[in-house]
C-alpha cells in the first residue's frame, strides 16, 4: 500500500473490499483514503506496529493488538493469510482440509520470510513440502526442473535457496506478476517457458548483486573505525532497490552486525532495506530516527524504509 493509485483503480472498478497481505500495518493514511472511497480494508500482516493499530475494518497480525493475544507470534504473513482462509472455510461450513493444496505456497512463503520453523510454522513447512514433492503445482515443478533440482527430495533448503530466489527475481528486477502467473499455471507446457524466464531474471539478479556487493565491501573498507560501528548504513546511486535487502543480509553474515542498505534514485529518494542479528530489534532501533524517514516498517529482524537522499548522512550519524 505504498501508493494510493491502486486503491483509486479499485474504486473505479467499484471494489468494496481490499485484503492486503504482508503490508498495511503502518499505512494509516492510505487506509483512511480508501475509506473515503467507500472501500473497506482488511490488513493481514506480521510487521510490528509503529503507533496504534491501523484504522482498518479488521487487523490480523500476531504482533497485536487483538482482544486475545495469538499464542504464536512467529507466523509470517502467509501463515496469517492461511489462518484467515481456514476461518472463512469453517464459517462457511467447509472443511479446512480442502485448503491442503495451498500448503506448498504457505511453506514457501514461511521459509522465504525467514520465519522461525517452530510450532505452527513447523507444520506448515512439513506438510507444504509434501505437496511440493507430489508435483501438483505445475509452476513449482517446472521451476525445480529448470533449476535441475530433484522434486522428490525437496526440503527447506530447496524452498529457501532454489525456489524463493528465482520467484523473487521477477519482483526485484521487473514485476512480481510474472511469478504469480507461473505459480497459477495449470499445465507443464504453460509453466516451463515462464520458469525459464525467471531463471534468466535470477541470473541477471546475481550479476547486479555481485557488482553491488563489491561496492558495499569497498564502502565498508573505507569507513573510519568500521569495526566499532554498531550498525552499517550504506547508500549509492548505482544500486538497484530490488537487491538492497540481499546485500544487507550478506553484510550481516560477514560482519555480524545490523546493516541498512539504501539505493538512491536520480530524483533524490532513497529506498532501503535493513537486516539485523539475533538479539537486536532493528525495528525499535530505527524507530528512534523515524522523523528522518518518509516511510518505514518491518519487524525485529528486518525493516524497509524510504528516505530523502539529503537526509542519509544525518541518518547514518544517528547511530
VOPAGU-2260 file (C-alpha; in pm, 1 decimal, decimal comma):
REM VOPAGU-2260
SITE   aa  ch    i         X         Y         Z
SITE  UNK   A    0       0,0       0,0       0,0
SITE  UNK   A    1     291,1     233,0     -65,1
SITE  UNK   A    2      86,3     411,9    -330,4
SITE  UNK   A    3    -280,4     512,9    -325,5
SITE  UNK   A    4    -311,0     474,6    -705,2
SITE  UNK   A    5    -412,7     103,9    -697,2
SITE  UNK   A    6    -688,3     191,5    -450,0
SITE  UNK   A    7    -818,8     458,6    -684,0
SITE  UNK   A    8    -828,6     196,7    -958,3
SITE  UNK   A    9   -1017,2     -28,2    -716,2
SITE  UNK   A   10   -1270,9     249,4    -663,4
SITE  UNK   A   11   -1315,9     285,9   -1038,6
SITE  UNK   A   12   -1386,4     -88,3   -1051,4
SITE  UNK   A   13   -1645,7     -42,9    -770,4
SITE  UNK   A   14   -1446,7    -265,1    -537,1
SITE  UNK   A   15   -1592,6    -279,2    -186,4
SITE  UNK   A   16   -1322,1    -474,9      -4,1
SITE  UNK   A   17    -942,6    -498,0     -29,2
SITE  UNK   A   18    -740,2    -754,1     169,3
SITE  UNK   A   19    -370,1    -675,3     197,3
SITE  UNK   A   20    -108,5    -936,2     286,6
SITE  UNK   A   21     236,2    -852,2     428,4
SITE  UNK   A   22     173,2    -478,5     423,7
SITE  UNK   A   23     -62,3    -217,0     560,1
SITE  UNK   A   24      18,9    -214,8     932,0
SITE  UNK   A   25     170,9     134,4     907,5
SITE  UNK   A   26     -34,6     258,2     609,1
SITE  UNK   A   27    -278,2     468,8     810,4
SITE  UNK   A   28    -315,7     749,1     554,4
SITE  UNK   A   29    -382,1     508,6     266,8
SITE  UNK   A   30    -641,9     318,2     469,0
SITE  UNK   A   31    -823,6     640,9     558,4
SITE  UNK   A   32    -824,3     748,0     195,4
SITE  UNK   A   33    -961,0     407,7      93,0
SITE  UNK   A   34   -1241,2     454,1     345,4
SITE  UNK   A   35   -1322,9     787,0     181,7
SITE  UNK   A   36   -1364,5     592,7    -143,6
SITE  UNK   A   37   -1607,2     354,5      27,7
SITE  UNK   A   38   -1352,0      69,3      31,1
SITE  UNK   A   39   -1311,1    -148,0     339,5
SITE  UNK   A   40    -959,1    -271,5     416,7
SITE  UNK   A   41    -860,3    -591,9     595,1
SITE  UNK   A   42    -494,5    -595,9     696,6
SITE  UNK   A   43    -319,6    -935,8     707,5
SITE  UNK   A   44      34,8    -875,2     825,4
SITE  UNK   A   45     308,4    -969,1    1070,8
SITE  UNK   A   46     510,9    -648,1    1083,8
SITE  UNK   A   47     547,3    -456,3    1407,0
SITE  UNK   A   48     318,8    -171,7    1498,8
SITE  UNK   A   49     454,5     180,8    1491,1
SITE  UNK   A   50     195,0     363,8    1695,2
SITE  UNK   A   51    -164,5     249,3    1715,1
SITE  UNK   A   52    -341,2     -13,7    1511,1
SITE  UNK   A   53    -429,6      86,3    1153,7
SITE  UNK   A   54    -786,5     215,5    1102,1
SITE  UNK   A   55    -893,6     -90,8     900,6
SITE  UNK   A   56   -1219,1    -281,3     938,9
SITE  UNK   A   57   -1011,5    -579,9    1051,2
SITE  UNK   A   58    -647,7    -610,4    1152,5
SITE  UNK   A   59    -499,5    -960,7    1165,9
SITE  UNK   A   60    -145,7    -959,0    1299,7
SITE  UNK   A   61      13,7   -1186,3    1561,9
SITE  UNK   A   62     204,1    -879,5    1684,2
SITE  UNK   A   63    -132,5    -742,0    1803,2
SITE  UNK   A   64    -320,3    -565,8    1930,3
SITE  UNK   A   65    -614,7    -803,1    1948,5
SITE  UNK   A   66    -868,1    -866,9    2217,5
SITE  UNK   A   67    -697,9   -1200,2    2282,3
SITE  UNK   A   68    -328,6   -1237,8    2207,3
SITE  UNK   A   69    -246,6   -1500,8    1945,6
SITE  UNK   A   70     -40,5   -1777,5    2108,8
SITE  UNK   A   71     227,9   -1790,6    1836,8
SITE  UNK   A   72     383,9   -1462,3    1726,6
SITE  UNK   A   73     619,9   -1625,8    1477,4
SITE  UNK   A   74     370,5   -1658,3    1191,3
SITE  UNK   A   75     472,6   -1496,4     866,2
SITE  UNK   A   76     208,5   -1304,6     673,4
SITE  UNK   A   77     136,4   -1603,6     450,0
SITE  UNK   A   78      66,4   -1805,9     764,2
SITE  UNK   A   79    -176,5   -1540,7     888,4
SITE  UNK   A   80    -346,8   -1541,4     547,7
SITE  UNK   A   81    -383,9   -1918,5     565,3
SITE  UNK   A   82    -537,4   -1891,9     912,3
SITE  UNK   A   83    -787,4   -1641,4     771,1
SITE  UNK   A   84    -874,9   -1882,9     490,9
SITE  UNK   A   85    -923,1   -2161,1     746,8
SITE  UNK   A   86   -1159,1   -1943,2     948,6
SITE  UNK   A   87   -1361,7   -1848,9     639,2
SITE  UNK   A   88   -1394,3   -2214,2     538,7
SITE  UNK   A   89   -1512,8   -2312,2     885,2
SITE  UNK   A   90   -1761,1   -2024,0     894,9
SITE  UNK   A   91   -1897,5   -2139,0     558,7
SITE  UNK   A   92   -1936,2   -2499,8     672,6
SITE  UNK   A   93   -1647,0   -2620,3     454,2
SITE  UNK   A   94   -1366,1   -2846,1     566,4
SITE  UNK   A   95   -1031,4   -2666,0     603,7
SITE  UNK   A   96    -871,9   -2985,4     469,0
SITE  UNK   A   97    -972,2   -2861,3     125,9
SITE  UNK   A   98    -702,5   -2596,2     165,0
SITE  UNK   A   99    -423,0   -2855,7     175,9
SITE  UNK   A  100    -315,0   -2796,7    -189,6
SITE  UNK   A  101    -218,0   -2441,8     -88,3
SITE  UNK   A  102      29,8   -2552,1     176,3
SITE  UNK   A  103     316,6   -2555,6     -74,4
SITE  UNK   A  104     274,5   -2177,9    -105,3
SITE  UNK   A  105     247,1   -2136,9     271,6
SITE  UNK   A  106     567,3   -2336,2     321,6
SITE  UNK   A  107     747,9   -2138,0      52,7
SITE  UNK   A  108     642,4   -1802,1     197,5
SITE  UNK   A  109     727,4   -1906,9     553,0
SITE  UNK   A  110    1080,7   -2015,6     464,3
SITE  UNK   A  111    1142,0   -1723,6     226,4
SITE  UNK   A  112    1046,0   -1478,7     501,3
SITE  UNK   A  113    1290,4   -1648,5     740,0
SITE  UNK   A  114    1014,0   -1714,1     992,9
SITE  UNK   A  115    1106,4   -1942,4    1284,1
SITE  UNK   A  116    1043,8   -2306,9    1192,6
SITE  UNK   A  117     870,4   -2385,9    1520,4
SITE  UNK   A  118     511,5   -2452,6    1632,6
SITE  UNK   A  119     261,7   -2385,0    1351,4
SITE  UNK   A  120     533,4   -2287,1    1105,1
SITE  UNK   A  121     693,8   -2627,6    1150,1
SITE  UNK   A  122     365,4   -2790,0    1049,8
SITE  UNK   A  123     316,6   -2557,3     752,2
SITE  UNK   A  124     662,2   -2631,5     613,0
SITE  UNK   A  125     648,4   -3005,4     677,4
SITE  UNK   A  126     309,2   -3050,1     511,8
SITE  UNK   A  127     385,6   -2796,5     240,6
SITE  UNK   A  128     694,0   -2989,9     138,1
SITE  UNK   A  129     477,9   -3298,8      96,3
SITE  UNK   A  130     265,5   -3102,7    -151,6
SITE  UNK   A  131     579,5   -2981,6    -334,2
SITE  UNK   A  132     708,8   -3338,8    -367,0
SITE  UNK   A  133     374,0   -3451,4    -510,1
SITE  UNK   A  134     426,0   -3209,7    -800,4
SITE  UNK   A  135      65,6   -3094,8    -809,4
SITE  UNK   A  136     155,5   -2731,1    -885,8
SITE  UNK   A  137     297,1   -2712,6   -1241,6
SITE  UNK   A  138     474,7   -2381,5   -1179,1
SITE  UNK   A  139     680,4   -2507,8    -886,0
SITE  UNK   A  140     751,3   -2838,8   -1060,3
SITE  UNK   A  141     872,1   -2650,8   -1371,7
SITE  UNK   A  142    1093,6   -2417,6   -1169,8
SITE  UNK   A  143    1256,4   -2714,6    -995,7
SITE  UNK   A  144    1306,2   -2885,1   -1332,0
SITE  UNK   A  145    1471,4   -2577,6   -1484,7
SITE  UNK   A  146    1694,3   -2541,9   -1178,9
SITE  UNK   A  147    1797,5   -2907,2   -1200,3
SITE  UNK   A  148    1653,9   -2994,6    -858,7
SITE  UNK   A  149    1501,1   -3330,6    -766,2
SITE  UNK   A  150    1141,9   -3262,9    -665,2
SITE  UNK   A  151    1115,4   -3587,6    -468,3
SITE  UNK   A  152    1389,7   -3478,8    -227,4
SITE  UNK   A  153    1275,5   -3116,8    -180,5
SITE  UNK   A  154    1347,5   -2976,8     166,5
SITE  UNK   A  155    1369,3   -2642,0     346,0
SITE  UNK   A  156    1687,8   -2553,2     155,5
SITE  UNK   A  157    1506,1   -2616,1    -172,3
SITE  UNK   A  158    1243,9   -2361,7     -73,5
SITE  UNK   A  159    1485,6   -2101,0      56,4
SITE  UNK   A  160    1778,1   -2127,8    -183,3
SITE  UNK   A  161    1626,2   -2260,7    -506,4
SITE  UNK   A  162    1261,6   -2155,2    -539,0
SITE  UNK   A  163    1249,7   -1830,1    -342,3
SITE  UNK   A  164    1537,7   -1650,3    -520,7
SITE  UNK   A  165    1400,1   -1734,3    -864,4
SITE  UNK   A  166    1046,0   -1628,5    -778,7
SITE  UNK   A  167    1168,1   -1311,2    -608,1
SITE  UNK   A  168    1387,1   -1218,4    -904,7
SITE  UNK   A  169    1082,2   -1115,3   -1106,7
SITE  UNK   A  170     965,0    -862,9    -848,2
SITE  UNK   A  171    1314,5    -743,8    -763,1
SITE  UNK   A  172    1403,5    -655,3   -1122,0
SITE  UNK   A  173    1074,9    -625,8   -1313,3
SITE  UNK   A  174     726,1    -715,4   -1188,5
SITE  UNK   A  175     610,9    -977,6    -940,2
SITE  UNK   A  176     313,2   -1051,7   -1166,0
SITE  UNK   A  177     531,3   -1288,4   -1367,7
SITE  UNK   A  178     593,9   -1505,0   -1060,8
SITE  UNK   A  179     220,5   -1511,2    -989,4
SITE  UNK   A  180     146,9   -1620,5   -1345,0
SITE  UNK   A  181     395,2   -1905,8   -1304,1
SITE  UNK   A  182     252,1   -2017,7    -970,1
SITE  UNK   A  183    -101,4   -2021,3   -1113,0
SITE  UNK   A  184     -10,7   -2203,3   -1434,5
SITE  UNK   A  185    -227,7   -2509,4   -1491,3
SITE  UNK   A  186      -4,0   -2719,0   -1716,9
SITE  UNK   A  187     364,4   -2803,6   -1758,4
SITE  UNK   A  188     367,0   -2672,0   -2116,8
SITE  UNK   A  189     244,6   -2334,3   -1990,9
SITE  UNK   A  190     477,4   -2328,0   -1689,4
SITE  UNK   A  191     811,8   -2422,8   -1848,8
SITE  UNK   A  192     869,8   -2105,9   -2057,8
SITE  UNK   A  193     767,8   -1894,5   -1759,4
SITE  UNK   A  194    1014,3   -2082,0   -1539,2
SITE  UNK   A  195    1288,4   -2028,9   -1796,5
SITE  UNK   A  196    1221,6   -1655,8   -1789,7
SITE  UNK   A  197    1251,0   -1644,2   -1410,2
SITE  UNK   A  198    1573,3   -1841,9   -1435,0
SITE  UNK   A  199    1710,2   -1572,8   -1668,1
SITE  UNK   A  200    1595,6   -1298,9   -1429,8
SITE  UNK   A  201    1773,9   -1474,8   -1145,0
SITE  UNK   A  202    2099,4   -1486,8   -1342,5
SITE  UNK   A  203    2064,9   -1114,3   -1407,9
SITE  UNK   A  204    1991,9   -1053,0   -1039,5
SITE  UNK   A  205    2312,5   -1235,7    -945,7
SITE  UNK   A  206    2519,3   -1015,2   -1174,7
SITE  UNK   A  207    2366,9    -699,1   -1027,9
SITE  UNK   A  208    2415,9    -836,8    -678,0
SITE  UNK   A  209    2783,7    -910,8    -744,3
SITE  UNK   A  210    2850,6    -552,2    -854,8
SITE  UNK   A  211    2663,5    -408,4    -557,6
SITE  UNK   A  212    2844,6    -637,3    -313,5
SITE  UNK   A  213    3183,1    -528,2    -443,5
SITE  UNK   A  214    3092,8    -163,3    -387,7
SITE  UNK   A  215    2942,7    -235,2     -45,2
SITE  UNK   A  216    3264,0    -404,6      66,1
SITE  UNK   A  217    3463,5    -109,6     -66,7
SITE  UNK   A  218    3248,3     134,0     132,5
SITE  UNK   A  219    3298,3     -67,5     449,9
SITE  UNK   A  220    3675,3     -82,8     394,1
SITE  UNK   A  221    3684,8     297,1     363,5
SITE  UNK   A  222    3488,4     359,9     683,6
SITE  UNK   A  223    3676,4     504,5     975,8
SITE  UNK   A  224    3664,5     269,7    1278,3
SITE  UNK   A  225    3432,3      33,4    1090,5
SITE  UNK   A  226    3493,5    -240,5    1346,3
SITE  UNK   A  227    3348,7     -19,0    1619,6
SITE  UNK   A  228    3027,6      81,3    1441,8
SITE  UNK   A  229    2714,8     -76,7    1592,9
SITE  UNK   A  230    2539,3     -73,9    1255,2
SITE  UNK   A  231    2629,9     -17,6     891,0
SITE  UNK   A  232    2436,6     232,4     678,1
SITE  UNK   A  233    2545,1     217,3     312,8
SITE  UNK   A  234    2398,8     409,7      19,1
SITE  UNK   A  235    2470,3     452,8    -351,6
SITE  UNK   A  236    2305,6     598,5    -660,4
SITE  UNK   A  237    2415,8     298,8    -866,5
SITE  UNK   A  238    2231,4      36,1    -665,8
SITE  UNK   A  239    1913,1    -145,9    -760,5
SITE  UNK   A  240    1637,4    -106,7    -497,2
SITE  UNK   A  241    1522,2    -463,1    -554,0
SITE  UNK   A  242    1853,9    -610,0    -438,7
SITE  UNK   A  243    1937,7    -396,4    -133,0
SITE  UNK   A  244    1786,5    -650,0     107,4
SITE  UNK   A  245    2016,9    -923,1     -21,1
SITE  UNK   A  246    2321,2    -700,9      24,9
SITE  UNK   A  247    2209,9    -612,4     378,3
SITE  UNK   A  248    2177,0    -983,4     459,2
SITE  UNK   A  249    2526,2   -1055,2     325,8
SITE  UNK   A  250    2671,8    -771,2     532,1
SITE  UNK   A  251    2509,5    -915,5     843,8
SITE  UNK   A  252    2654,9   -1257,5     764,8
SITE  UNK   A  253    3001,8   -1116,1     700,6
SITE  UNK   A  254    3031,6    -861,4     982,4
SITE  UNK   A  255    2783,2    -991,6    1242,3
SITE  UNK   A  256    2606,6    -662,0    1298,0
SITE  UNK   A  257    2289,5    -497,3    1161,8
SITE  UNK   A  258    2306,8    -331,6     822,1
SITE  UNK   A  259    2085,8     -94,7     624,3
SITE  UNK   A  260    2147,5     -62,2     250,1
SITE  UNK   A  261    1991,8     223,6      52,9
SITE  UNK   A  262    1950,9     265,7    -323,6
SITE  UNK   A  263    1937,6     633,7    -419,3
SITE  UNK   A  264    1731,5     738,6    -720,3
SITE  UNK   A  265    1817,5    1027,5    -957,1
SITE  UNK   A  266    1515,5    1206,6    -807,7
SITE  UNK   A  267    1681,4    1214,7    -466,3
SITE  UNK   A  268    1479,1     941,3    -297,3
SITE  UNK   A  269    1642,6     651,1    -117,4
SITE  UNK   A  270    1477,4     312,6     -80,7
SITE  UNK   A  271    1643,0      96,8     177,9
SITE  UNK   A  272    1628,4    -240,8     340,8
SITE  UNK   A  273    1781,4    -346,7     669,6
SITE  UNK   A  274    1861,7    -677,1     837,6
SITE  UNK   A  275    1957,9    -746,1    1196,1
SITE  UNK   A  276    2126,4   -1005,7    1413,4
SITE  UNK   A  277    1967,2   -1211,6    1686,1
SITE  UNK   A  278    1907,7   -1008,7    1998,5
SITE  UNK   A  279    1887,5    -665,8    1832,5
SITE  UNK   A  280    1540,7    -531,6    1747,9
SITE  UNK   A  281    1615,3    -332,2    1433,7
SITE  UNK   A  282    1259,2    -202,8    1403,8
SITE  UNK   A  283    1274,8     -49,7    1750,2
SITE  UNK   A  284    1620,2      94,3    1684,6
SITE  UNK   A  285    1525,3     260,2    1356,8
SITE  UNK   A  286    1204,3     394,7    1511,8
SITE  UNK   A  287    1420,0     636,8    1709,7
SITE  UNK   A  288    1514,2     804,2    1378,6
SITE  UNK   A  289    1167,8     790,8    1229,1
SITE  UNK   A  290    1143,3    1170,1    1195,5
SITE  UNK   A  291    1411,6    1148,9     925,2
SITE  UNK   A  292    1220,8     892,2     719,2
SITE  UNK   A  293     943,9     928,2     462,9
SITE  UNK   A  294     817,6     574,1     516,1
SITE  UNK   A  295     917,2     295,1     749,2
SITE  UNK   A  296     802,0     -52,4     852,1
SITE  UNK   A  297     915,8    -400,8     939,4
SITE  UNK   A  298     988,7    -617,1    1240,8
SITE  UNK   A  299    1273,0    -703,5    1475,6
SITE  UNK   A  300    1483,5    -880,3    1213,9
SITE  UNK   A  301    1419,1    -672,2     902,8
SITE  UNK   A  302    1299,6    -324,3     805,7
SITE  UNK   A  303    1217,7    -133,3     491,9
SITE  UNK   A  304    1236,3     243,6     462,1
SITE  UNK   A  305    1217,4     541,5     230,7
SITE  UNK   A  306    1438,3     843,3     296,0
SITE  UNK   A  307    1533,2    1161,0     113,9
SITE  UNK   A  308    1888,1    1148,3     -16,8
SITE  UNK   A  309    1982,2    1469,7     165,7
SITE  UNK   A  310    1896,6    1305,2     497,8
SITE  UNK   A  311    2103,5     988,0     456,9
SITE  UNK   A  312    2417,3    1135,5     615,1
SITE  UNK   A  313    2219,1    1257,5     915,7
SITE  UNK   A  314    2051,3     918,1     944,1
SITE  UNK   A  315    2390,8     747,2     935,0
SITE  UNK   A  316    2534,9     976,1    1201,1
SITE  UNK   A  317    2239,6     898,4    1426,7
SITE  UNK   A  318    2396,8     568,0    1518,7
